[in-house]
């Protein structure tokens, strides 16, 4: 119950002012623009390729949205002084982190849902596999979950939202470019670093309509690992 109360509070707070709506509007605008420019270009394409391009570009906007929505999770609480209310309440650190995580995922899920009309447009002139759409959106939510966990950890480390955005961005970008770093190393480090990448190796199969448990486990592991780090950070600050 406490988790749901915190989730509802943060979800409402994120959409209370112009900040939340501005992010949602910007994400949908950029996503729609890229869909029309790149995915729906005049060059003839198979419907499968159009969907693959759509999920590829949408994954980028979802990553940015996840970072922007999570930087306020703890940094804003510390900046405004409302963190004291959470620290002195009879709620565990795990419940606090889980509640805030669910709030962010609720917003990201809403943003993702609002993009459904774009794959639906492909039905007008082509045949679309419902399975590819479902798997692609599962990949988007998995990517959003992992990125949100990283962003929450970055937000828990500092007081300033700007610094939180920078730290979260650095961690996310580091995980994104692991596939490039893997090409500069020798085995067995090549495979190890490649498997750490947040996007290329693990997300692209979702966009192609291929569902593998390995990729789901990877995103679940990243989510769990960074949420645990966030919980420990909050716990350490709570008992200082």
C-alpha positions as CSV (number, residue, x, y, z in Angstrom):
1,X,0.0,0.0,0.0
2,X,2.8,2.4,0.9
3,X,4.5,1.7,-2.5
4,X,1.3,2.6,-4.4
5,X,0.8,5.8,-2.4
6,X,4.3,7.0,-3.2
7,X,3.9,6.0,-6.8
8,X,0.6,7.9,-7.1
9,X,2.1,10.9,-5.4
10,X,5.1,11.0,-7.7
11,X,3.0,10.3,-10.8
12,X,0.7,13.2,-10.0
13,X,3.6,15.5,-9.2
14,X,5.3,14.8,-12.5
15,X,2.3,15.8,-14.4
16,X,1.2,18.6,-12.2
17,X,3.2,21.4,-13.8
18,X,4.4,22.2,-17.3
19,X,7.6,20.2,-16.9
20,X,6.0,16.8,-17.3
21,X,3.7,17.8,-20.1
22,X,6.6,19.6,-21.9
23,X,8.7,16.5,-21.9
24,X,5.8,14.3,-23.1
25,X,5.0,16.8,-25.9
26,X,8.6,17.1,-26.9
27,X,9.2,13.4,-27.0
28,X,6.1,12.7,-29.1
29,X,6.9,15.6,-31.4
30,X,10.5,14.4,-32.0
31,X,9.4,10.8,-32.3
32,X,6.7,11.7,-34.8
33,X,9.1,13.8,-36.8
34,X,11.7,11.1,-37.0
35,X,9.0,8.6,-38.0
36,X,7.9,10.7,-40.9
37,X,11.4,11.7,-42.0
38,X,13.2,8.4,-41.6
39,X,10.8,5.5,-41.3
40,X,8.1,6.8,-43.7
41,X,10.5,8.2,-46.3
42,X,9.6,8.1,-50.0
43,X,11.9,5.2,-50.7
44,X,9.9,2.0,-50.9
45,X,10.3,-0.2,-47.8
46,X,8.8,-3.4,-46.5
47,X,6.5,-2.9,-43.5
48,X,8.9,-4.9,-41.4
49,X,11.7,-2.5,-42.1
50,X,9.5,0.5,-41.4
51,X,8.6,-0.9,-38.0
52,X,12.2,-1.7,-37.3
53,X,13.2,1.9,-38.0
54,X,10.3,3.2,-35.9
55,X,11.4,1.2,-32.8
56,X,15.0,2.1,-33.3
57,X,14.3,5.9,-33.3
58,X,11.7,5.6,-30.6
59,X,14.2,3.9,-28.3
60,X,16.3,7.0,-28.4
61,X,13.5,9.3,-27.3
62,X,12.4,6.9,-24.6
63,X,16.0,6.9,-23.2
64,X,16.0,10.7,-23.1
65,X,12.5,10.8,-21.5
66,X,13.6,8.2,-18.8
67,X,16.6,10.3,-17.8
68,X,14.6,13.6,-17.7
69,X,11.8,12.1,-15.6
70,X,14.1,10.4,-13.1
71,X,16.4,13.2,-12.3
72,X,13.7,14.8,-10.1
73,X,13.0,11.5,-8.2
74,X,15.4,12.3,-5.3
75,X,17.4,15.4,-6.3
76,X,14.3,17.5,-6.2
77,X,13.3,16.1,-2.9
78,X,16.6,17.1,-1.4
79,X,16.6,20.5,-3.1
80,X,13.2,21.4,-1.8
81,X,13.6,19.8,1.6
82,X,10.7,17.4,1.2
83,X,13.1,14.4,1.5
84,X,12.9,14.8,5.3
85,X,9.3,13.8,5.2
86,X,10.2,10.5,3.5
87,X,13.1,9.9,5.7
88,X,11.1,10.3,8.9
89,X,8.1,8.4,7.7
90,X,7.5,4.7,8.7
91,X,8.3,3.6,5.1
92,X,11.3,1.5,4.2
93,X,13.9,2.6,1.7
94,X,12.9,-0.3,-0.6
95,X,9.3,0.9,-0.6
96,X,10.4,4.5,-1.4
97,X,12.6,3.5,-4.3
98,X,10.0,1.0,-5.6
99,X,7.2,3.6,-5.4
100,X,9.2,6.2,-7.3
101,X,10.3,3.6,-9.9
102,X,6.6,2.6,-10.5
103,X,5.7,6.3,-10.9
104,X,8.4,6.8,-13.5
105,X,7.5,3.6,-15.3
106,X,3.8,4.7,-15.3
107,X,4.7,7.9,-17.1
108,X,7.0,6.2,-19.5
109,X,4.4,3.6,-20.2
110,X,1.9,6.4,-21.0
111,X,4.4,8.1,-23.3
112,X,5.0,4.7,-25.1
113,X,1.3,4.1,-25.4
114,X,0.8,7.4,-27.1
115,X,3.1,6.4,-29.9
116,X,0.9,3.4,-30.9
117,X,-0.7,5.4,-33.7
118,X,2.5,5.4,-35.6
119,X,2.8,1.6,-36.2
120,X,-1.0,1.7,-36.9
121,X,-0.3,4.1,-39.8
122,X,1.7,1.3,-41.5
123,X,-1.6,-0.7,-41.8
124,X,-2.8,1.9,-44.3
125,X,-0.4,0.8,-47.0
126,X,1.1,-2.4,-45.8
127,X,0.8,-5.5,-43.8
128,X,2.1,-5.5,-40.3
129,X,2.9,-8.3,-37.9
130,X,1.1,-7.8,-34.6
131,X,3.8,-10.0,-33.0
132,X,6.5,-7.6,-34.1
133,X,4.7,-4.6,-32.7
134,X,4.1,-6.4,-29.4
135,X,7.7,-7.5,-29.1
136,X,9.0,-4.1,-30.1
137,X,7.0,-2.4,-27.4
138,X,8.1,-5.0,-24.9
139,X,11.6,-4.0,-25.8
140,X,10.9,-0.3,-25.4
141,X,9.5,-0.9,-21.9
142,X,12.4,-3.0,-21.0
143,X,14.9,-0.4,-22.2
144,X,12.9,2.3,-20.4
145,X,13.0,0.2,-17.2
146,X,16.7,-0.2,-17.2
147,X,17.3,3.5,-18.1
148,X,14.9,4.7,-15.4
149,X,16.8,2.6,-12.8
150,X,20.1,4.2,-13.9
151,X,18.5,7.7,-13.8
152,X,17.1,7.1,-10.3
153,X,20.6,6.1,-9.0
154,X,22.1,9.2,-10.5
155,X,19.4,11.3,-8.9
156,X,20.0,9.7,-5.5
157,X,23.6,10.7,-5.4
158,X,23.3,14.5,-5.6
159,X,21.1,17.4,-4.6
160,X,21.1,19.4,-7.9
161,X,18.9,18.2,-10.7
162,X,21.3,19.5,-13.3
163,X,24.2,17.5,-11.8
164,X,21.9,14.5,-11.6
165,X,21.1,14.8,-15.3
166,X,24.7,15.0,-16.1
167,X,25.7,12.0,-14.0
168,X,22.8,9.9,-15.2
169,X,23.6,10.9,-18.8
170,X,27.2,9.9,-18.4
171,X,26.2,6.5,-17.0
172,X,23.6,5.9,-19.7
173,X,26.0,7.0,-22.5
174,X,28.7,4.8,-21.1
175,X,26.4,1.8,-21.3
176,X,25.3,2.8,-24.8
177,X,28.8,3.0,-26.3
178,X,29.9,-0.3,-24.8
179,X,29.4,-1.9,-28.2
180,X,31.9,0.5,-29.7
181,X,34.4,-0.1,-26.9
182,X,34.1,-3.8,-27.4
183,X,35.4,-3.4,-30.9
184,X,38.6,-1.9,-29.5
185,X,39.4,-4.7,-27.1
186,X,40.6,-8.3,-27.6
187,X,38.8,-11.5,-26.6
188,X,37.5,-12.4,-24.0
189,X,36.9,-8.8,-23.1
190,X,35.2,-8.2,-26.4
191,X,32.2,-10.3,-25.5
192,X,32.1,-9.2,-21.9
193,X,32.0,-5.5,-22.8
194,X,29.6,-6.1,-25.7
195,X,27.1,-7.8,-23.4
196,X,27.0,-4.7,-21.2
197,X,25.7,-2.4,-23.9
198,X,22.3,-0.9,-23.1
199,X,21.0,-0.8,-26.6
200,X,22.8,-2.2,-29.6
201,X,23.2,-5.9,-28.7
202,X,20.1,-6.3,-26.5
203,X,17.5,-4.0,-28.0
204,X,17.8,-4.4,-31.8
205,X,16.4,-8.0,-31.7
206,X,13.2,-6.6,-30.2
207,X,12.7,-4.1,-33.1
208,X,13.1,-7.0,-35.5
209,X,10.4,-9.0,-33.7
210,X,12.8,-11.5,-32.1
211,X,12.1,-12.2,-28.4
212,X,14.9,-13.8,-26.4
213,X,15.0,-14.5,-22.7
214,X,18.7,-13.4,-22.6
215,X,17.8,-9.8,-23.5
216,X,14.9,-9.8,-21.0
217,X,17.2,-11.1,-18.3
218,X,19.8,-8.4,-19.1
219,X,17.3,-5.5,-18.8
220,X,15.8,-7.1,-15.6
221,X,19.3,-7.4,-14.1
222,X,20.3,-3.8,-14.9
223,X,17.0,-2.6,-13.4
224,X,17.4,-4.7,-10.3
225,X,21.1,-3.8,-9.9
226,X,20.6,0.0,-10.1
227,X,17.5,0.0,-7.9
228,X,19.5,-1.9,-5.3
229,X,22.3,0.7,-5.5
230,X,19.7,3.5,-5.2
231,X,18.2,1.8,-2.1
232,X,21.5,1.5,-0.4
233,X,22.3,5.1,-1.2
234,X,19.0,6.3,0.3
235,X,19.5,4.0,3.3
236,X,23.0,5.3,4.0
237,X,21.8,8.9,3.9
238,X,18.8,8.2,6.1
239,X,20.9,7.0,9.0
240,X,23.7,9.6,8.7
